[in-house]
């Protein structure tokens, strides 16, 4: 009897310490929601604009251009699953609420698994997995800052909260990136396909921010997991979940991890809980970081985009689709190509990367400096070889992260 009493005392002490560690000074927080989009309560009788039922109790929500919803209340009942269609700019999902958020069902922004030779799509705000080439003679690298590459001729997983790995040796796993407070908000990266294997790689988990002026209660699940790969290709990495409220409670699942067995070695994502009081005691996967409520959006948002290739202007809002090109190289083009970028809210002389991502094959990377202009508007160019025999994407990346 004494031993049982001792065990009970230890458990109570552990619980008290867990709550105390995540309880912050008295504070207030306002999400910034205008309430313009009304309450979000999925039912079979919801209006059809902006959403569709894709199966019983599963709703697909169309993201606006900036990815931001201004709700009143959010209530997702048990057995309901909410998913989101990626917009053209592949923004994260932002759910702002003036009132309480209750998630008894599931929000799922996980990456997609590979389908035959085609890599899986990243979740909203996440990045796609690499595809295998015709005849499987070439691998496809993953997209995103932590995309897996084919250095080891074996599928490599995407990185995010930690580096990705590879089943074939210590090569090609995507690097870790991002910040503990997930500002700016970004999703997971894709894995690479494997040499002479007929399968694409998994996509990275998406990114979501939920902010409530009241409480966020998750007794169901929020999933931002990786997309799964097959037969030696790499998984994507987990995505990002950031919750901000006056109170966070509920013991439901918060997960942004690699869904495959350990041999696939996908990097985990990032989870951040910010509240005046976190009453939740169940661990997240991966373990969350904590803080008092911070800024929903950075006060200055840095941007960089590719503005022209080989002297021709690029579309302002490209689709980034491998199935239908946004841009054709000029007639008579020969390598190398001059690729121009423009940036806003980035210090002058900041280094940047331009990454060419083919539908299959190895990524190419060019490096430049934002040497023209000022903090508010700058530009630069790189000269690099590009593919002329297949469709490719081009991304521009900067390491600069402004702090609130």
QUICORWO-V617240 format. One record per pair of residues at least 4 apart in sequence whose C-alpha atoms are under 7 Angstrom apart, sorted by sequence separation. I is the first residue (numbers start at 1). J is the second residue. D is the distance in whole Angstrom. If there is no record, write none. Layout:
i=[I I]
j=[J J]
d=[D D]
//
This chain:
i=[1 2 3 4 5 6 7 8 9 10 11 12 13 14 15 16 17 18 19 42 48 54 63 64 76 86 87 114 115 122 132 133 143 150 159 166 178 179 212 229 260 283 284 308 309 321 329 373 374 53 54 114 115 122 133 142 150 159 165 166 229 308 309 358 373 53 54 114 121 122 132 133 141 142 150 158 166 193 229 307 308 357 372 373 52 53 113 121 132 141 142 149 157 166 193 228 307 319 356 357 372 51 52 112 120 121 131 132 141 148 157 165 193 227 258 318 355 356 370 371 372 51 52 111 112 119 120 131 141 148 156 157 164 192 226 227 258 355 356 370 371 51 111 112 119 130 148 156 163 164 191 226 258 355 370 50 51 111 112 119 130 139 147 155 163 164 191 226 257 354 355 369 50 111 119 130 146 147 154 163 190 191 226 256 257 353 354 368 110 118 129 146 154 163 190 225 226 256 314 353 354 368 109 117 118 128 129 146 154 159 162 189 190 224 225 256 353 368 109 117 128 158 159 160 161 189 224 271 273 352 353 367 127 142 152 156 157 158 159 160 161 188 224 240 270 272 273 274 275 276 352 366 127 152 156 157 159 160 187 188 207 239 269 271 272 273 274 275 276 351 352 187 188 206 238 268 271 272 273 274 275 351 366 152 187 205 238 274 350 351 151 152 187 205 237 238 349 350 63 151 186 205 237 349 57 58 59 60 61 62 63 65 150 185 204 205 348 349 57 58 59 60 61 62 63 64 74 149 203 204 348 57 58 59 60 61 63 67 73 81 82 83 148 149 202 203 60 66 67 68 69 70 71 72 73 80 81 82 83 84 148 149 202 67 68 69 70 71 72 73 74 75 76 77 78 79 80 81 82 83 148 202 348 67 68 69 70 71 72 73 74 75 76 77 78 81 147 202 248 310 348 73 74 75 76 77 146 160 201 247 257 309 310 347 76 146 160 200 216 235 237 238 240 241 242 243 244 245 246 247 248 249 251 255 256 257 309 310 346 146 159 215 225 234 236 237 238 239 240 241 242 243 244 245 246 247 248 249 250 251 254 255 256 309 345 346 348 40 93 146 158 199 214 215 216 217 218 219 221 222 223 224 225 226 228 235 237 238 239 240 241 242 243 244 246 247 248 249 251 253 254 255 308 309 344 345 359 37 39 92 158 199 201 202 203 204 205 207 208 209 210 211 212 213 214 215 216 217 218 219 220 221 222 223 224 225 226 228 237 248 308 344 345 358 359 37 38 39 40 41 91 92 157 158 200 201 202 203 204 205 206 207 208 209 210 211 212 213 214 215 216 217 218 219 220 221 222 223 225 226 307 344 358 359 36 37 38 39 40 41 42 90 91 157 199 201 202 204 205 206 207 208 209 210 211 218 225 306 307 343 344 358 35 36 39 40 41 90 156 157 204 306 307 343 357 358 34 35 156 305 306 342 343 356 357 33 35 155 304 305 322 342 356 357 33 86 155 194 304 305 341 342 356 155 194 304 341 355 356 154 193 303 304 340 341 354 355 153 154 192 193 303 340 354 355 147 148 150 153 192 302 303 339 340 354 146 147 148 149 191 302 338 339 353 354 145 147 148 191 301 302 338 339 353 144 190 191 300 338 352 353 143 144 190 337 338 352 142 143 189 190 336 337 351 142 188 189 245 336 337 142 188 244 336 337 141 142 188 335 336 141 188 335 140 141 187 139 140 187 139 186 139 139 138 137 138 136 137 126 130 136 125 126 127 128 129 130 132 136 35 125 126 127 128 129 130 131 136 33 35 126 127 129 130 32 33 31 33 31 132 325 31 132 122 132 166 131 322 130 131 322 129 130 129 129 320 129 128 127 128 127 155 156 157 158 160 126 154 155 156 157 158 159 126 154 155 157 158 126 157 117 118 119 120 122 123 125 126 188 116 117 118 119 120 121 122 123 124 125 116 117 119 120 122 123 124 115 116 119 122 114 115 114 114 114 113 112 113 306 112 181 305 111 304 111 92 111 110 111 109 110 167 109 167 166 166 165 164 165 164 164 163 162 299 161 162 298 120 129 157 159 160 161 157 158 159 160 161 157 158 160 161 180 157 101 100 99 110 126 92 93 94 95 96 97 98 99 100 101 102 103 104 106 107 108 109 110 111 113 114 92 93 94 95 96 97 98 99 100 101 102 103 104 105 106 107 108 109 110 111 112 113 114 92 93 94 95 96 97 100 101 102 103 104 105 106 107 108 110 111 112 113 103 110 31 31 31 30 29 150 143 29 29 28 140 140 141 139 140 141 138 139 140 141 138 133 89 131 132 88 131 88 130 88 27 26 25 24 23 24 23 22 23 22 19 19 18 29 22 24]
j=[5 6 7 8 9 10 11 12 13 14 15 16 17 18 19 20 21 22 23 46 52 58 67 68 80 90 91 118 119 126 136 137 147 154 163 170 182 183 216 233 264 287 288 312 313 325 333 377 378 58 59 119 120 127 138 147 155 164 170 171 234 313 314 363 378 59 60 120 127 128 138 139 147 148 156 164 172 199 235 313 314 363 378 379 59 60 120 128 139 148 149 156 164 173 200 235 314 326 363 364 379 59 60 120 128 129 139 140 149 156 165 173 201 235 266 326 363 364 378 379 380 60 61 120 121 128 129 140 150 157 165 166 173 201 235 236 267 364 365 379 380 61 121 122 129 140 158 166 173 174 201 236 268 365 380 61 62 122 123 130 141 150 158 166 174 175 202 237 268 365 366 380 62 123 131 142 158 159 166 175 202 203 238 268 269 365 366 380 123 131 142 159 167 176 203 238 239 269 327 366 367 381 123 131 132 142 143 160 168 173 176 203 204 238 239 270 367 382 124 132 143 173 174 175 176 204 239 286 288 367 368 382 143 158 168 172 173 174 175 176 177 204 240 256 286 288 289 290 291 292 368 382 144 169 173 174 176 177 204 205 224 256 286 288 289 290 291 292 293 368 369 205 206 224 256 286 289 290 291 292 293 369 384 171 206 224 257 293 369 370 171 172 207 225 257 258 369 370 84 172 207 226 258 370 79 80 81 82 83 84 85 87 172 207 226 227 370 371 80 81 82 83 84 85 86 87 97 172 226 227 371 81 82 83 84 85 87 91 97 105 106 107 172 173 226 227 85 91 92 93 94 95 96 97 98 105 106 107 108 109 173 174 227 93 94 95 96 97 98 99 100 101 102 103 104 105 106 107 108 109 174 228 374 94 95 96 97 98 99 100 101 102 103 104 105 108 174 229 275 337 375 101 102 103 104 105 174 188 229 275 285 337 338 375 105 175 189 229 245 264 266 267 269 270 271 272 273 274 275 276 277 278 280 284 285 286 338 339 375 176 189 245 255 264 266 267 268 269 270 271 272 273 274 275 276 277 278 279 280 281 284 285 286 339 375 376 378 71 124 177 189 230 245 246 247 248 249 250 252 253 254 255 256 257 259 266 268 269 270 271 272 273 274 275 277 278 279 280 282 284 285 286 339 340 375 376 390 69 71 124 190 231 233 234 235 236 237 239 240 241 242 243 244 245 246 247 248 249 250 251 252 253 254 255 256 257 258 260 269 280 340 376 377 390 391 70 71 72 73 74 124 125 190 191 233 234 235 236 237 238 239 240 241 242 243 244 245 246 247 248 249 250 251 252 253 254 255 256 258 259 340 377 391 392 70 71 72 73 74 75 76 124 125 191 233 235 236 238 239 240 241 242 243 244 245 252 259 340 341 377 378 392 70 71 74 75 76 125 191 192 239 341 342 378 392 393 70 71 192 341 342 378 379 392 393 70 72 192 341 342 359 379 393 394 71 124 193 232 342 343 379 380 394 194 233 343 380 394 395 194 233 343 344 380 381 394 395 194 195 233 234 344 381 395 396 189 190 192 195 234 344 345 381 382 396 189 190 191 192 234 345 381 382 396 397 189 191 192 235 345 346 382 383 397 189 235 236 345 383 397 398 189 190 236 383 384 398 189 190 236 237 383 384 398 190 236 237 293 384 385 191 237 293 385 386 191 192 238 385 386 192 239 386 192 193 239 192 193 240 193 240 194 195 195 195 196 195 196 186 190 196 186 187 188 189 190 191 193 197 97 187 188 189 190 191 192 193 198 96 98 189 190 192 193 96 97 96 98 97 198 391 98 199 190 200 234 200 391 200 201 392 200 201 201 202 393 203 203 203 204 204 232 233 234 235 237 204 232 233 234 235 236 237 205 233 234 236 237 206 237 198 199 200 201 203 204 206 207 269 198 199 200 201 202 203 204 205 206 207 199 200 202 203 205 206 207 199 200 203 206 199 200 200 201 202 202 202 203 396 203 272 396 203 396 204 186 205 205 206 205 206 263 206 264 264 265 265 265 266 266 267 267 267 404 267 268 404 227 236 264 266 267 268 265 266 267 268 269 266 267 269 270 289 267 212 212 212 223 239 206 207 208 209 210 211 212 213 214 215 216 217 218 220 221 222 223 224 225 227 228 207 208 209 210 211 212 213 214 215 216 217 218 219 220 221 222 223 224 225 226 227 228 229 208 209 210 211 212 213 216 217 218 219 220 221 222 223 224 226 227 228 229 220 227 211 212 213 213 213 362 357 245 246 246 359 360 361 360 361 362 360 361 362 363 361 360 317 359 360 317 360 318 360 319 276 276 276 276 276 277 277 277 278 278 279 281 281 293 290 292]
d=[6 6 6 6 6 6 6 6 6 6 6 6 6 6 6 6 6 7 6 6 6 6 5 7 6 6 7 6 7 5 6 6 5 6 4 6 6 6 7 6 6 6 6 5 7 6 7 6 5 6 6 5 7 4 5 4 7 4 7 7 6 4 7 7 4 5 7 4 7 4 6 6 7 5 7 5 7 7 5 6 5 5 5 7 6 6 5 4 5 6 6 6 5 6 5 5 5 7 6 7 5 7 5 5 6 6 7 6 5 5 5 4 5 6 5 6 7 5 6 7 6 5 7 7 5 7 5 5 6 5 6 6 4 5 7 5 6 6 6 5 6 4 6 6 5 4 5 4 6 5 5 5 6 5 5 6 6 4 7 5 5 6 5 6 6 6 6 5 4 6 6 6 5 4 4 4 5 7 7 5 6 7 4 6 6 7 5 7 5 5 5 5 7 5 4 5 7 5 7 6 6 6 5 6 7 6 6 6 5 7 5 7 5 6 6 7 5 6 7 5 5 6 4 7 6 4 5 7 7 6 6 6 5 7 7 5 5 5 5 4 7 4 6 6 7 5 6 6 7 6 5 6 5 7 5 6 5 5 7 5 7 5 7 5 5 5 5 5 7 6 6 6 6 6 4 7 7 6 7 5 5 4 6 5 5 5 4 5 6 6 6 6 5 5 7 6 5 5 7 5 6 5 6 5 6 6 6 6 6 6 6 6 6 7 5 7 6 5 5 5 5 5 5 5 6 7 7 5 6 6 6 6 6 6 5 6 6 6 6 6 6 6 6 7 7 5 7 6 6 6 6 7 6 5 7 5 5 5 5 7 5 7 4 5 5 5 5 5 5 5 7 6 6 7 5 5 6 6 6 6 4 5 6 6 6 6 6 7 6 6 5 5 5 5 4 7 5 5 6 5 6 6 6 6 6 5 4 6 5 5 6 7 5 5 5 5 7 7 6 6 5 6 6 7 6 6 6 7 5 6 7 6 6 6 6 6 6 6 5 6 6 6 6 6 6 5 5 5 5 5 5 5 5 5 5 5 5 5 6 7 5 5 6 5 5 7 7 7 7 7 5 6 6 6 6 6 7 5 5 6 6 6 4 6 7 5 6 4 6 6 6 6 6 6 6 6 6 5 6 7 6 7 6 7 7 5 7 7 5 5 5 7 5 6 7 4 6 6 6 6 6 6 6 6 6 5 5 5 5 5 5 4 5 5 5 5 5 6 6 7 5 5 7 7 6 5 5 5 6 6 6 4 7 5 6 5 4 5 5 5 5 4 5 5 5 5 5 6 7 6 6 5 6 4 6 6 7 6 6 6 6 5 6 6 6 5 5 5 5 5 6 6 5 4 7 6 5 6 4 6 6 6 6 6 6 5 6 6 5 6 6 4 5 6 6 6 6 5 6 6 6 4 7 5 5 6 6 5 5 5 7 6 6 7 5 5 5 5 7 6 6 4 6 6 6 5 5 6 6 7 6 7 5 4 5 4 6 6 7 5 4 5 7 6 6 7 5 6 6 6 6 5 4 6 6 5 6 6 5 5 6 7 5 7 5 5 5 5 5 5 5 7 5 6 7 7 6 5 5 7 6 6 6 5 5 7 5 7 5 6 7 6 7 4 6 7 5 7 5 6 7 6 5 7 4 7 6 7 5 6 5 5 6 4 7 7 5 5 5 7 4 4 7 6 7 5 7 5 5 5 7 6 5 6 7 7 7 5 7 7 5 6 4 6 7 4 6 6 6 7 5 5 5 5 5 5 6 6 5 6 6 5 6 6 7 5 6 6 6 6 7 7 6 7 5 7 4 6 6 6 7 7 5 5 5 6 4 4 6 6 5 6 7 4 6 6 5 7 4 4 5 5 5 6 7 4 6 5 4 7 5 7 4 6 4 6 5 7 6 6 4 5 5 5 5 5 5 5 5 5 5 6 5 6 4 6 7 6 7 6 7 7 5 5 5 5 6 6 6 5 6 6 5 6 5 7 4 4 6 6 6 6 5 6 7 6 5 6 6 5 4 5 5 6 6 6 6 6 6 7 7 6 5 6 6 4 6 5 5 6 6 6 7 7 7 6 6 6 7 7 6 6 6 6 6 6 6 5 6 6 6 6 6 6 6 6 4 6 4 7 5 5 5 5 5 5 5 5 5 5 5 5 5 5 5 5 5 5 5 5 4 4 5 6 6 6 6 6 7 6 6 6 6 4 6 6 6 6 6 4 7 6 6 7 5 5 5 5 6 7 7 6 6 6 7 4 7 6 5 6 7 5 6 6 6 5 7 6 6 7 6 7 7 5 6 6 6 5 6 6 5 7 6 5 6 7 6 7 7 6]
//
